[in-house]
Amino acid sequence: MGFASLDYLIVAVYLIGVTFVGIFVAGRQSSAQQYFLGGKSMAWWAVGLSIVASETSTLTFISIPGLAYATDMHFLQLVVGYFAGRLLVSVIFIPSYYAGNLETAYDFLGKRFGLSLRKFASSVFIVTRVLASGVRLFATAIPVHLITGLSYPASILVIGMFTLIYTSVGGLRAVVAMDVVQLFIYLSGAAVSMAIILHHLPNGWADVVQAAGMNGANKFEIFNASWGHSLVGFLSAPYTLIGSLLGGTFLTMASHGTDQLLVQRLLGCRTKWDSQRALMLDATLIVLQFAFFLVLGLCLFAYYGGASLGQLGLKSTDEIFPKFILEGLPTGLSGLLIAGVLASAMGSLSSSISSLASSSFLDVFRMTLKGKSLHDKQEIQWSRIFTLFWGIVLIGGAMLFTDTHNPVVEIGLKIASVTYGGLLGTFFLGLLFKRTDQVDAYVGFSAGLLAMVAVLWLTTIDYTWHTLIGCLTTVVVGNLIRFLRGRD
């Protein structure tokens, strides 16, 4: 059916509308706290929905249906771990954050271990976030390019520039407000797709169930109790039950407890209880959302009769959902679905820009002023400068990629795996071990980073174990150094 003029009009109206509405609802900001934390007065339900949108990149929107198409529902084991991890963050991390009246996640490390470690942890986050967000932004351009015919640079520029406008002008309030809108747009688009698929199948849902059981398979299988033939095989196998539950739990504790991308929103709530409610709303919705996208993949499997990628003329499972958007939807609905792709992308990108700006300004720049204070107007000016800077960096960085197999993509994702475990372990040293000091934390953090470099380069251990390994290494080495220094 292709992408028609009406589809382009829908996308244009969405981009212009979301930009102006984001600026309007944000109002005026009079300080850095209002700009980066919404004045710590944002509604818990809006924050909860915003977190869902922030962590739902185009990789989720496109890749999860493709994953279910090619395999089964084992990914949901990881999502159960996601729920458990969010529950632990709400119990362990959030009370400490609100007791200290923090501005960023790394502000906690500064108060606990000293300003030097705060700057170091923030710098690690900045490097990780720049690489990961650049990868995400490029990945977003892939379906936009495939469906609309725009070049990769043009696709990246369209997504990036409109997002940067409302993020730089409106601050966190604009980001959260637009996240809520974008959440409903991309979910509505995906729901419409599923409804159309089921309508086209002769027997509707019954055909999906039948296709899922073709050739003796069980694509509805959720739990994978396999232990493999050896310890190395077990650790290397993707989506085992134990690996997924532990991996999802520790990965979420790292992302939602130590990553400024998401902690920034939790710190923007009025009270500790509001922050906890926001996170548990996110925990509930994220389980439902991943289950929905996996089922969408099974519906696509039935729609295409279980055809292989070669039979469909595709190179990757990530192209399956875009293929349906382009060929299976009537004019107008294709535009709605691309708006959904853009919505998921812009929610993640705006969050990345805002978190990078807040961490670099609050954790690094403002801390280097050596006692000098900025008045409110200067804080707003510098906040916007940092926001614009990081937006341009992410847009420019994403344009450096030329194809999905670029090794820089792999390097960026590997670096994210390297840092999460060390960050989480360092927070645990501060939260759970009262006798540890800055030296213990520094050595433990460094050991966690080095351990993950070794795991990535020397082993085939699956990514679900990475955060746990880095975290345990950091905690054990930090406490060992404390013991050797005679601080017990």
VENBELJO-V261488 format. One record per residue. N is the residue number from 0. SS is DSSP state (alpha for helix, beta for strand, coil for the rest). OMEGA is omega in radians with two decimals (NA if undefined). D_FIRST is the distance of its C-alpha to the first C-alpha in whole Angstrom. Layout:
BEGIN
n | ss | omega | d_first
N | SS | OMEGA | D_FIRST
N | SS | OMEGA | D_FIRST
END
This chain:
BEGIN
n | ss | omega | d_first
0 | coil | 3.05 | 0
1 | coil | -3.11 | 4
2 | coil | -3.02 | 7
3 | coil | -3.13 | 8
4 | alpha | 3.12 | 12
5 | alpha | 3.12 | 12
6 | alpha | 3.11 | 11
7 | alpha | 3.13 | 14
8 | alpha | 3.13 | 16
9 | alpha | 3.13 | 16
10 | alpha | -3.14 | 17
11 | alpha | 3.11 | 20
12 | alpha | 3.11 | 21
13 | alpha | -3.08 | 21
14 | alpha | -3.13 | 23
15 | alpha | -3.11 | 25
16 | alpha | -3.09 | 26
17 | alpha | 3.12 | 27
18 | alpha | -3.11 | 29
19 | alpha | 3.12 | 31
20 | alpha | 3.13 | 32
21 | alpha | 3.12 | 33
22 | alpha | -3.09 | 35
23 | alpha | -3.05 | 37
24 | alpha | -3.10 | 37
25 | alpha | -3.09 | 39
26 | coil | -3.12 | 42
27 | coil | 3.08 | 44
28 | coil | -3.08 | 46
29 | coil | 3.12 | 50
30 | coil | 3.12 | 50
31 | alpha | 3.13 | 48
32 | alpha | 3.09 | 49
33 | alpha | -3.10 | 47
34 | alpha | -3.05 | 44
35 | alpha | -3.10 | 44
36 | alpha | 3.13 | 45
37 | alpha | -3.12 | 44
38 | alpha | -3.10 | 47
39 | alpha | -3.10 | 47
40 | coil | -3.08 | 47
41 | beta | -3.13 | 43
42 | coil | -3.06 | 42
43 | alpha | -3.10 | 42
44 | alpha | 3.10 | 39
45 | alpha | 3.11 | 37
46 | alpha | 3.12 | 38
47 | alpha | 3.10 | 37
48 | alpha | 3.12 | 34
49 | alpha | 3.13 | 34
50 | alpha | 3.10 | 35
51 | alpha | -3.12 | 32
52 | alpha | -3.10 | 29
53 | alpha | -3.08 | 31
54 | alpha | 3.10 | 31
55 | coil | 3.10 | 28
56 | coil | 3.06 | 26
57 | alpha | 3.08 | 23
58 | alpha | 3.09 | 24
59 | alpha | -3.07 | 25
60 | alpha | -3.07 | 21
61 | alpha | -2.97 | 20
62 | alpha | -3.07 | 23
63 | alpha | 3.02 | 24
64 | alpha | 3.11 | 21
65 | alpha | 3.11 | 21
66 | alpha | 3.12 | 25
67 | alpha | 3.10 | 25
68 | alpha | -3.05 | 23
69 | alpha | -3.05 | 25
70 | coil | -3.06 | 28
71 | coil | -3.07 | 29
72 | coil | -3.09 | 31
73 | coil | -3.13 | 34
74 | alpha | -3.12 | 32
75 | alpha | 3.06 | 33
76 | alpha | 3.11 | 37
77 | alpha | -3.11 | 37
78 | alpha | 3.04 | 35
79 | alpha | 3.04 | 38
80 | alpha | 3.07 | 40
81 | alpha | -3.14 | 38
82 | alpha | -3.14 | 40
83 | alpha | 3.14 | 43
84 | alpha | 3.11 | 43
85 | alpha | 3.10 | 42
86 | alpha | 3.13 | 45
87 | alpha | 3.09 | 48
88 | alpha | -3.12 | 46
89 | alpha | -3.11 | 47
90 | alpha | -3.01 | 51
91 | alpha | -2.98 | 52
92 | alpha | -2.99 | 50
93 | alpha | 3.10 | 49
94 | alpha | 3.13 | 53
95 | alpha | 3.14 | 54
96 | alpha | -3.11 | 52
97 | alpha | 3.06 | 53
98 | alpha | -3.12 | 57
99 | coil | -3.13 | 56
100 | coil | -3.00 | 54
101 | coil | 3.07 | 52
102 | coil | 3.09 | 50
103 | coil | 3.09 | 48
104 | alpha | -3.04 | 48
105 | alpha | 2.99 | 50
106 | alpha | 3.10 | 52
107 | alpha | 3.13 | 54
108 | alpha | 3.10 | 55
109 | alpha | 3.12 | 56
110 | alpha | -3.08 | 58
111 | alpha | -3.03 | 59
112 | alpha | -3.14 | 60
113 | coil | -3.05 | 60
114 | alpha | -3.10 | 58
115 | alpha | -3.12 | 58
116 | alpha | 3.08 | 56
117 | alpha | -3.14 | 53
118 | alpha | -3.12 | 53
119 | alpha | -3.13 | 52
120 | alpha | 3.12 | 50
121 | alpha | 3.13 | 48
122 | alpha | 3.09 | 48
123 | alpha | 3.10 | 46
124 | alpha | -3.08 | 44
125 | alpha | -3.14 | 43
126 | alpha | -3.13 | 42
127 | alpha | -3.07 | 40
128 | alpha | 3.12 | 38
129 | alpha | -3.13 | 37
130 | alpha | -3.09 | 36
131 | alpha | -3.11 | 34
132 | alpha | 3.06 | 32
133 | alpha | 3.09 | 32
134 | alpha | -3.12 | 30
135 | alpha | -3.11 | 28
136 | alpha | 3.08 | 27
137 | alpha | 3.14 | 26
138 | alpha | 3.11 | 24
139 | alpha | -3.10 | 22
140 | alpha | -3.08 | 21
141 | alpha | 3.12 | 19
142 | alpha | 3.11 | 16
143 | alpha | 3.10 | 16
144 | alpha | -3.09 | 16
145 | alpha | -3.01 | 14
146 | alpha | -3.07 | 11
147 | alpha | -3.09 | 12
148 | coil | 3.07 | 14
149 | coil | 3.09 | 17
150 | coil | 3.11 | 20
151 | alpha | 3.11 | 22
152 | alpha | 3.14 | 25
153 | alpha | 3.12 | 23
154 | alpha | 3.14 | 21
155 | alpha | -3.10 | 24
156 | alpha | 3.13 | 26
157 | alpha | -3.13 | 24
158 | alpha | -3.03 | 24
159 | alpha | -3.03 | 28
160 | alpha | 3.13 | 29
161 | alpha | 3.11 | 28
162 | alpha | -3.09 | 29
163 | alpha | -3.10 | 32
164 | alpha | -3.07 | 33
165 | alpha | 3.11 | 33
166 | alpha | -3.10 | 35
167 | alpha | -3.12 | 38
168 | alpha | -2.98 | 38
169 | alpha | 3.14 | 38
170 | alpha | -3.04 | 39
171 | alpha | 3.13 | 39
172 | alpha | 3.10 | 39
173 | alpha | -3.14 | 36
174 | alpha | -3.11 | 34
175 | alpha | -3.13 | 35
176 | alpha | -3.13 | 34
177 | alpha | 3.04 | 30
178 | alpha | -3.14 | 30
179 | alpha | 3.11 | 31
180 | alpha | -3.08 | 28
181 | alpha | 3.09 | 25
182 | alpha | -3.12 | 26
183 | alpha | 3.13 | 25
184 | alpha | -3.07 | 22
185 | alpha | 3.07 | 21
186 | alpha | 3.10 | 22
187 | alpha | 3.12 | 21
188 | alpha | 3.12 | 17
189 | alpha | 3.13 | 18
190 | alpha | 3.09 | 20
191 | alpha | 3.12 | 16
192 | alpha | -3.14 | 15
193 | alpha | -3.14 | 18
194 | alpha | -3.14 | 18
195 | alpha | 3.10 | 14
196 | alpha | -3.12 | 15
197 | alpha | 3.11 | 18
198 | alpha | -3.11 | 17
199 | alpha | 3.12 | 15
200 | coil | -3.07 | 18
201 | coil | -3.11 | 21
202 | coil | 3.07 | 24
203 | coil | -3.06 | 22
204 | alpha | 3.13 | 24
205 | alpha | 3.10 | 27
206 | alpha | 3.09 | 24
207 | alpha | 3.13 | 24
208 | alpha | 3.14 | 28
209 | alpha | -3.14 | 28
210 | alpha | -3.12 | 25
211 | alpha | -3.13 | 27
212 | coil | -3.11 | 30
213 | alpha | 3.08 | 29
214 | alpha | 3.09 | 32
215 | alpha | 3.14 | 34
216 | coil | 3.05 | 33
217 | coil | -3.06 | 33
218 | coil | 3.05 | 30
219 | coil | -3.12 | 31
220 | coil | -3.11 | 34
221 | coil | -3.01 | 35
222 | coil | 3.12 | 39
223 | coil | -3.06 | 39
224 | coil | -3.11 | 43
225 | coil | 3.11 | 44
226 | coil | -3.14 | 46
227 | coil | -3.09 | 46
228 | coil | 3.13 | 49
229 | coil | 3.13 | 50
230 | alpha | 3.13 | 50
231 | alpha | 3.11 | 48
232 | alpha | 3.13 | 46
233 | alpha | -3.12 | 45
234 | alpha | -3.11 | 45
235 | alpha | -3.09 | 42
236 | coil | 3.13 | 40
237 | coil | 2.98 | 37
238 | coil | 2.89 | 37
239 | coil | -3.06 | 40
240 | alpha | -3.11 | 42
241 | alpha | -3.13 | 45
242 | alpha | -3.12 | 43
243 | alpha | -3.12 | 40
244 | alpha | 3.12 | 42
245 | alpha | -3.12 | 44
246 | alpha | 3.13 | 42
247 | alpha | -3.13 | 40
248 | alpha | -3.09 | 43
249 | alpha | 3.08 | 44
250 | alpha | 3.13 | 41
251 | alpha | 3.09 | 40
252 | alpha | 3.10 | 44
253 | alpha | -3.06 | 43
254 | alpha | -3.07 | 40
255 | alpha | 3.13 | 41
256 | alpha | -3.06 | 45
257 | coil | -3.09 | 45
258 | coil | -3.08 | 42
259 | alpha | 3.11 | 42
260 | alpha | -3.09 | 38
261 | alpha | 3.13 | 39
262 | alpha | 3.12 | 43
263 | alpha | 3.14 | 42
264 | alpha | 3.14 | 41
265 | alpha | 3.12 | 43
266 | coil | -3.14 | 46
267 | coil | 3.11 | 45
268 | beta | -3.09 | 45
269 | coil | -3.04 | 49
270 | coil | 3.07 | 50
271 | alpha | -3.11 | 50
272 | alpha | 3.09 | 50
273 | alpha | 3.13 | 47
274 | alpha | 3.12 | 45
275 | alpha | 3.10 | 46
276 | alpha | 3.12 | 44
277 | alpha | -3.10 | 41
278 | alpha | 3.13 | 41
279 | alpha | 2.99 | 41
280 | alpha | 3.07 | 38
281 | alpha | -3.12 | 36
282 | alpha | -3.13 | 38
283 | alpha | -3.08 | 37
284 | alpha | -3.08 | 33
285 | alpha | 3.08 | 32
286 | alpha | 3.14 | 33
287 | alpha | -3.09 | 31
288 | alpha | 3.14 | 28
289 | alpha | 3.10 | 28
290 | alpha | 3.13 | 29
291 | alpha | -3.12 | 26
292 | alpha | 3.07 | 23
293 | alpha | 3.10 | 25
294 | alpha | 3.06 | 24
295 | alpha | 3.09 | 21
296 | alpha | 3.08 | 21
297 | alpha | 3.07 | 23
298 | alpha | 3.08 | 20
299 | alpha | 3.11 | 17
300 | alpha | 3.10 | 20
301 | alpha | -3.11 | 20
302 | alpha | -3.13 | 16
303 | coil | 3.06 | 16
304 | coil | 3.13 | 20
305 | coil | -3.11 | 22
306 | coil | 3.10 | 20
307 | coil | 3.12 | 22
308 | alpha | 3.13 | 20
309 | alpha | 3.13 | 21
310 | alpha | 3.13 | 19
311 | alpha | -3.12 | 16
312 | coil | -3.10 | 17
313 | coil | 3.12 | 18
314 | coil | -3.05 | 21
315 | coil | 3.08 | 22
316 | coil | 3.11 | 21
317 | coil | -3.10 | 20
318 | alpha | -3.05 | 17
319 | alpha | -3.13 | 16
320 | alpha | 3.05 | 15
321 | alpha | 3.10 | 13
322 | alpha | 3.13 | 11
323 | alpha | 3.13 | 10
324 | alpha | -3.08 | 9
325 | alpha | -2.98 | 7
326 | alpha | -2.99 | 5
327 | alpha | -3.09 | 7
328 | coil | 3.09 | 7
329 | coil | 3.11 | 7
330 | coil | -3.09 | 7
331 | coil | 3.12 | 11
332 | alpha | 3.04 | 11
333 | alpha | 3.09 | 9
334 | alpha | 3.10 | 12
335 | alpha | -3.13 | 14
336 | alpha | 3.08 | 14
337 | alpha | 3.02 | 14
338 | alpha | 3.08 | 17
339 | alpha | 3.07 | 18
340 | alpha | 3.12 | 18
341 | alpha | -3.13 | 20
342 | alpha | 3.13 | 23
343 | alpha | 3.14 | 24
344 | alpha | -3.07 | 24
345 | alpha | 3.08 | 26
346 | alpha | 3.13 | 28
347 | alpha | -3.09 | 30
348 | alpha | 3.14 | 30
349 | alpha | 3.11 | 32
350 | alpha | 3.13 | 34
351 | alpha | -3.14 | 35
352 | alpha | -3.09 | 36
353 | alpha | -3.12 | 38
354 | alpha | 3.09 | 40
355 | alpha | 3.14 | 40
356 | alpha | -3.12 | 42
357 | alpha | -3.11 | 44
358 | alpha | -3.12 | 45
359 | alpha | 3.13 | 46
360 | alpha | -3.03 | 48
361 | alpha | -3.06 | 50
362 | alpha | -3.02 | 51
363 | alpha | -3.00 | 51
364 | alpha | -3.08 | 52
365 | alpha | 3.14 | 54
366 | alpha | -3.14 | 56
367 | alpha | -3.11 | 57
368 | coil | 3.04 | 58
369 | coil | 3.05 | 62
370 | coil | 3.12 | 63
371 | coil | -3.13 | 61
372 | coil | 3.09 | 59
373 | coil | 3.03 | 57
374 | coil | -2.98 | 57
375 | alpha | -3.11 | 54
376 | alpha | 3.10 | 52
377 | alpha | 3.11 | 52
378 | alpha | 3.13 | 51
379 | alpha | -3.14 | 48
380 | alpha | 3.14 | 48
381 | alpha | 3.11 | 48
382 | alpha | 3.13 | 45
383 | alpha | 3.10 | 43
384 | alpha | 3.12 | 44
385 | alpha | 3.11 | 43
386 | alpha | 3.11 | 40
387 | alpha | -3.13 | 39
388 | alpha | -3.08 | 40
389 | alpha | 3.07 | 38
390 | alpha | 3.12 | 35
391 | alpha | 3.12 | 35
392 | alpha | -3.11 | 37
393 | alpha | 3.12 | 34
394 | alpha | 3.14 | 31
395 | alpha | 3.14 | 33
396 | alpha | 3.13 | 34
397 | alpha | -3.13 | 30
398 | alpha | 3.12 | 29
399 | coil | 3.13 | 32
400 | coil | -3.13 | 30
401 | coil | 3.10 | 28
402 | coil | -3.05 | 26
403 | coil | -3.13 | 26
404 | coil | 3.10 | 29
405 | coil | -3.12 | 31
406 | alpha | 3.10 | 35
407 | alpha | 3.08 | 35
408 | alpha | -3.14 | 32
409 | alpha | 3.13 | 35
410 | alpha | 3.14 | 38
411 | alpha | -3.14 | 36
412 | alpha | 3.11 | 36
413 | alpha | 3.12 | 39
414 | alpha | 3.08 | 41
415 | alpha | 3.11 | 39
416 | alpha | -3.12 | 41
417 | alpha | -2.94 | 44
418 | alpha | -3.02 | 45
419 | alpha | -3.11 | 44
420 | alpha | 3.13 | 46
421 | alpha | 3.11 | 49
422 | alpha | -3.12 | 48
423 | alpha | 3.12 | 48
424 | alpha | 3.13 | 52
425 | alpha | 3.06 | 53
426 | alpha | 3.09 | 52
427 | alpha | 3.09 | 54
428 | alpha | 3.13 | 57
429 | alpha | -3.08 | 57
430 | alpha | -2.93 | 56
431 | alpha | -3.08 | 58
432 | coil | -2.97 | 61
433 | coil | -3.08 | 63
434 | coil | -3.14 | 66
435 | coil | 3.11 | 63
436 | coil | -3.04 | 63
437 | alpha | 3.14 | 61
438 | alpha | 3.12 | 63
439 | alpha | -3.11 | 62
440 | alpha | 3.13 | 58
441 | alpha | -3.11 | 58
442 | alpha | 3.12 | 59
443 | alpha | 3.12 | 57
444 | alpha | -3.13 | 54
445 | alpha | 3.12 | 54
446 | alpha | 3.11 | 55
447 | alpha | 3.11 | 52
448 | alpha | -3.13 | 50
449 | alpha | 3.12 | 52
450 | alpha | -3.12 | 51
451 | alpha | 3.04 | 47
452 | alpha | 3.13 | 47
453 | alpha | -3.14 | 49
454 | alpha | -3.09 | 47
455 | alpha | -3.06 | 44
456 | alpha | -2.97 | 46
457 | alpha | -3.08 | 48
458 | coil | 3.06 | 46
459 | coil | -3.12 | 43
460 | coil | -3.09 | 44
461 | coil | -3.06 | 40
462 | alpha | -3.12 | 39
463 | alpha | -3.14 | 40
464 | alpha | -2.95 | 44
465 | alpha | -3.10 | 44
466 | alpha | 3.11 | 44
467 | alpha | -3.14 | 47
468 | alpha | 3.13 | 49
469 | alpha | -3.14 | 49
470 | alpha | -3.13 | 50
471 | alpha | 3.11 | 53
472 | alpha | -3.13 | 54
473 | alpha | -3.11 | 54
474 | alpha | -3.11 | 56
475 | alpha | -3.11 | 58
476 | alpha | 3.11 | 59
477 | alpha | 3.13 | 60
478 | alpha | 3.08 | 62
479 | alpha | 3.10 | 64
480 | alpha | 3.09 | 65
481 | alpha | -3.12 | 66
482 | alpha | -3.13 | 68
483 | alpha | 3.13 | 69
484 | coil | 3.08 | 70
485 | coil | -3.11 | 72
486 | coil | 3.09 | 70
487 | coil | NA | 71
END
